[in-house]
Amino acid sequence: MVYGFLREAVRRFKNDNNQSKGDAMYLKHTVSGDLVEVLDMRALINPKQTKLVGRFHAGEELQDPATFNKAELIFPSGEVLPRCWVDANYR
């Protein structure tokens, strides 16, 4: 299952030239357990931003964008986000 997720994420990363927002990837929302499509990669990797814009990837219809706390997001494999993405004082 993780392999399929990674394959899809790489495919979307390569094909995102058709999207106006740029590159997207998926993370798991720890509160709901659903996947979140990250729409703002810059906010994801910026340790000074605690929130990012994304949308739930659930159901058949495209969900509306929403704001998510980075502290509530993990990789689908269960790993936490890298510290350099969430801690502005990390060196």
N, C-alpha and C positions, 0 to 999 in steps of 0.2 A: 504494500500500500504506500509506504514512504517513497519507494522508487517511482511509482506512478505519479505521486504528487510532485516530486522533483522534476520528472520528465515534463509534466505539464507546466511547471513554473519556468523551466528553461525555454520551452516553446513560446510561452507568453512573453517572456523577456525578449526573445529574438523578434517576435512579431509585433511588439508594441509601437512600432513606427506608425501604425495606423491610428493610434490613440493620441488624443491631444494632451493628456496628463503625463505621458511618459511611461516609464517602467513600472510594473506592478508585480507584487508577489503575494503569497498567502501566509498568514499567521493564524494561530489558534487563540480564540478569545476564551480565557480561563473561566470566566463567569458563566458563559452559556455553553461552552464546548464547541461552538460553531467556528468555521473558518471565516477569516476576514481578509478580503482583498485589499491590500495596501495601495492607496491611490497617490500618496505623497511620500516617495522614497526619501526625499531630502529631510522631511520631518522625522522619518524613522531613524536615520543615522545621525541626526543632530542631537547630541546629549543635552542641550539646553532646552529642548522642546519635550514636554511631558505628554503631549497628546498628538495624534495624527488623524488624518482623514482616511477613511476606508469604507467598505461596505460589506455586510454579511454576504457570504456566498452560500446561501441556503435556498432551497425551493427552486422552482422552475423560472420564476420571474427575476429580473434584475432588481436588486434592492437599491434603495436610495442611499446616497453617501451619508455617513454619520461620523462623529468624533469619538475616538477611542483613547483611553489612557494606555500609554505604553506599558505601564506596570501590570496591566491585565492581559498582555499579549505574550505568547511564547511561540516557538517553532512547533509545527505539527508533530515533530518527533518527541516533544516534551521538553526540549532544551530551552533554557532561558535566553533572552536576547543578550548579545555581547555587552559587557559592562561599558565599553567605550561608546555605545549607543544610548545609554541611559544615565551615566554618571559624568557630569560635566567636570568633576575634579579628578577623574581617572587619568593616570599618566603611565 
